[in-house]
Amino acid sequence: MARIRIPGGVPLLFCALFLFLSACTAEATPTPQAVASATPTWTASPTASPSMTPTATSTPEPTWYQPLDESYGIMAYRYGLVEDPDARRYATLEDALANNGNFDRLPILPAYVAIMGEETRDGHTFYQFNYGWMESSKVQLFEPSTFRGILLTREVAFRFGWVLEDTTSVNAEGTLIQNYRRYQVVHEVPAVTEKPGFIAVGADEWLPMDKVAVTDASLPEDAGAYTCHFIHVDLSTQVMRVYHDCRLVFATLVSSGREPAWTFPGRFSIQTWFPFMLLTAPSWSTSVYYQEAVPDFMTYYGDLGFHGAYWHDDFGTPVSHGCINLSPGDARWLYTWTEEWMGATVIISAGE
């Protein structure tokens, strides 16, 4: 059993984990307080480089979607990566300045930390965490992914999706036509011929199907009758769709569980909401991870849930420990939507 530890030291038995080798275990993190400090210059991400906001390909009028507003991706904290085994986390700023023995070390490395404050004294800069202070030289700052999903502005009959890696389109004879960027939004158009293994994005322009995550706006069969407000995740395509009044209103890429911590399919509902959580692996797990202030955590089964993932930019690929990872912007939007629709149905499908 995993435990959530709420600030103040009151333990709460949270859930039974479904995996034997890894799990998504969470501990509540206090809601951030505003800190008056200069905004630092961001350094390069230690993981994949952040992507640009999806750019539309040419589409028939009227416009069929709009990117999620960038304001959803504004983060309450700065984030950093700690990998140095000698990095000390001091109890107070005074202890850090004195470089005394009142310190501990992060329990797991690498560790992703949330930076809530910053102080410079005697030529040394220190970052404040939820628990303690650390010299800034021990922390690699990085920017979370800027990827965001799309809001559907009208009903569409065509298939659409996102390019999963930089690639080049071709015509039916295989001649190169133009370059497409990762996360670029594309949609299928009528073609003059057929090209197996490809999707037509022009009259005679094709992209490889294995380079595009494709979905559509139709109601999924596993939704069943009388289900019109729900979240649908297709594990085979790593695509999440949100339906309101039986109409698709939002779609995006996700990252579900990676072997051996596969996300399992089923029918659930959103149960609890946490603005920020500390995610750590249980003591018996072979997985190791430490992620502070994980934003917009929404559970749907035990301690499994949807949440923002600021530490990677691999959306469209399974990488998690069982939870469903969203970009920070997408998680903020979904958190707001599920608060309005309390107990929203969640359908996780294995897909084809």
WOKA-V862895 format. One record per residue. N is the residue number from 1. RES is the residue in one small letter. PSI is psi as a letter, one per 30 degrees, with the letter a starting at -180 (NA if undefined). Layout:
# WOKA-V862895
((N	RES	PSI) (N	RES	PSI))
This chain:
# WOKA-V862895
((1	m	k) (2	a	l) (3	r	k) (4	i	k) (5	r	j) (6	i	k) (7	p	k) (8	g	f) (9	g	g) (10	v	j) (11	p	k) (12	l	k) (13	l	j) (14	f	e) (15	c	l) (16	a	k) (17	l	k) (18	f	f) (19	l	l) (20	f	f) (21	l	f) (22	s	l) (23	a	l) (24	c	j) (25	t	k) (26	a	k) (27	e	k) (28	a	k) (29	t	k) (30	p	k) (31	t	k) (32	p	k) (33	q	k) (34	a	k) (35	v	k) (36	a	j) (37	s	l) (38	a	k) (39	t	k) (40	p	l) (41	t	k) (42	w	k) (43	t	l) (44	a	k) (45	s	k) (46	p	f) (47	t	b) (48	a	k) (49	s	k) (50	p	k) (51	s	l) (52	m	l) (53	t	k) (54	p	k) (55	t	k) (56	a	k) (57	t	l) (58	s	k) (59	t	l) (60	p	l) (61	e	k) (62	p	l) (63	t	k) (64	w	f) (65	y	l) (66	q	k) (67	p	k) (68	l	k) (69	d	k) (70	e	f) (71	s	f) (72	y	f) (73	g	g) (74	i	k) (75	m	k) (76	a	f) (77	y	l) (78	r	l) (79	y	l) (80	g	l) (81	l	k) (82	v	k) (83	e	f) (84	d	j) (85	p	f) (86	d	g) (87	a	k) (88	r	k) (89	r	j) (90	y	l) (91	a	e) (92	t	l) (93	l	e) (94	e	e) (95	d	e) (96	a	e) (97	l	e) (98	a	f) (99	n	h) (100	n	a) (101	g	g) (102	n	i) (103	f	l) (104	d	a) (105	r	l) (106	l	k) (107	p	f) (108	i	k) (109	l	k) (110	p	l) (111	a	k) (112	y	k) (113	v	l) (114	a	k) (115	i	j) (116	m	f) (117	g	l) (118	e	k) (119	e	k) (120	t	k) (121	r	k) (122	d	h) (123	g	g) (124	h	k) (125	t	k) (126	f	k) (127	y	k) (128	q	k) (129	f	a) (130	n	e) (131	y	j) (132	g	a) (133	w	k) (134	m	k) (135	e	k) (136	s	f) (137	s	f) (138	k	f) (139	v	k) (140	q	j) (141	l	k) (142	f	l) (143	e	k) (144	p	l) (145	s	k) (146	t	g) (147	f	k) (148	r	k) (149	g	a) (150	i	k) (151	l	k) (152	l	k) (153	t	f) (154	r	l) (155	e	k) (156	v	k) (157	a	f) (158	f	l) (159	r	l) (160	f	l) (161	g	a) (162	w	k) (163	v	k) (164	l	f) (165	e	l) (166	d	k) (167	t	l) (168	t	k) (169	s	l) (170	v	l) (171	n	a) (172	a	f) (173	e	f) (174	g	g) (175	t	k) (176	l	k) (177	i	d) (178	q	l) (179	n	k) (180	y	k) (181	r	l) (182	r	k) (183	y	g) (184	q	k) (185	v	k) (186	v	l) (187	h	l) (188	e	k) (189	v	l) (190	p	k) (191	a	l) (192	v	f) (193	t	a) (194	e	l) (195	k	j) (196	p	k) (197	g	g) (198	f	l) (199	i	k) (200	a	k) (201	v	g) (202	g	l) (203	a	e) (204	d	h) (205	e	k) (206	w	k) (207	l	k) (208	p	k) (209	m	e) (210	d	f) (211	k	g) (212	v	k) (213	a	j) (214	v	k) (215	t	a) (216	d	a) (217	a	g) (218	s	l) (219	l	k) (220	p	k) (221	e	e) (222	d	f) (223	a	e) (224	g	l) (225	a	l) (226	y	g) (227	t	j) (228	c	f) (229	h	j) (230	f	l) (231	i	k) (232	h	k) (233	v	k) (234	d	j) (235	l	f) (236	s	e) (237	t	f) (238	q	h) (239	v	k) (240	m	k) (241	r	k) (242	v	k) (243	y	k) (244	h	k) (245	d	h) (246	c	g) (247	r	k) (248	l	k) (249	v	f) (250	f	k) (251	a	k) (252	t	l) (253	l	k) (254	v	l) (255	s	j) (256	s	a) (257	g	k) (258	r	k) (259	e	k) (260	p	g) (261	a	h) (262	w	k) (263	t	k) (264	f	k) (265	p	l) (266	g	a) (267	r	k) (268	f	a) (269	s	l) (270	i	k) (271	q	e) (272	t	l) (273	w	k) (274	f	k) (275	p	e) (276	f	k) (277	m	l) (278	l	j) (279	l	k) (280	t	l) (281	a	k) (282	p	l) (283	s	f) (284	w	f) (285	s	k) (286	t	f) (287	s	l) (288	v	k) (289	y	l) (290	y	j) (291	q	j) (292	e	l) (293	a	h) (294	v	k) (295	p	k) (296	d	i) (297	f	k) (298	m	j) (299	t	k) (300	y	f) (301	y	j) (302	g	b) (303	d	g) (304	l	k) (305	g	a) (306	f	k) (307	h	l) (308	g	k) (309	a	j) (310	y	f) (311	w	f) (312	h	l) (313	d	h) (314	d	h) (315	f	k) (316	g	f) (317	t	k) (318	p	k) (319	v	f) (320	s	l) (321	h	g) (322	g	e) (323	c	l) (324	i	j) (325	n	k) (326	l	l) (327	s	l) (328	p	e) (329	g	e) (330	d	e) (331	a	e) (332	r	e) (333	w	e) (334	l	e) (335	y	e) (336	t	e) (337	w	e) (338	t	f) (339	e	e) (340	e	e) (341	w	i) (342	m	k) (343	g	g) (344	a	k) (345	t	k) (346	v	k) (347	i	j) (348	i	j) (349	s	k) (350	a	f) (351	g	a) (352	e	NA))
